[in-house]
């Protein structure tokens, strides 16, 4: 009985191992290569897969997700014979698990070496200044070469980035001094432009102020002239509307005579010939007023001549 039990136990173990080898569960975004007697048979995709135990074997599992691989700094010589260290980062994805397994021994190492050689070819045709300012151009050139070369390996290069470009220390010091000088130059230019712009704006402001002031004075003068003209018209219209007689005009004329003689600067003044008519009119007006008041005497007004000799004031002797 014991040998039979041992055989049964062995059979159960074999069946259990066979079941384990028959059922293959592949995670999502992964693939597995199946070989039968050392020859490629098929590729297992994500999910539950059935294989023939002890005949089919799973060689390796490949991650189909996008991978990021940083490469160490590589010394590269530029066109002007300067050595720069360049760090690169590769973003790739396996698109064909069979090709990535059988077409190349180690696709990571192959991509790294291909990146180094391609980078040296590209940088060798550029000087240092162009190398530092042409990252996008270098990235595009690298990606084109790598994508073309790795296509037969079942790998797609999605992106290539240059993490850092480090020139020699002496070149870095020279570049820093040059950048500092350029910054000082730009600062001086901006300061001069600011002063110039400020002077221009100040001059324009003064010009505009002078123009506005002149326009204001011109408008004020026009308004004053218009007001004086309106006042003259109003007085003229009032006089004509009041219809003054000769007596009133004579009285107003006599009132203006003292104002003619006012002022120390007046050395002579002329009595016009019309003064006689004014005095006659005033004498008649006063006579009528006395007659109305019952007075018997009438004021006597001397008869003025038509033209009176100008009365000269005594002038101080000239030194």
Secondary structure, 3 states (H helix, E strand, C coil): CHHHHHHHHHHHHHHHHHHHHHEEEECCCEEEEEEECCEEEEEECCEEEECCCCCEEEEEEEECCCEEEEEEEEEEECCCCCEEEEEEEEEEEECCHHHHHHCCCCHHHHHHHHHHHHHHHHHCCCCHHHHHHCHHHHHHHHHHHHHHHHHHHCEEEEEEEEEEEECCHHHHHHHHHHHHHHHHHHHHHHHHHHHHHHHHHHHHHHHHHHHHHHHHHHHHHHHHHHHHHHHHHHHHHHHHHHCCCHHHHHHHHHHHHHHHCCCCCCCCCCCCCCHHHHHHHHHHHHHHHHHHHCCCCCCCCCCCCCCCCCCCCCCCCCC
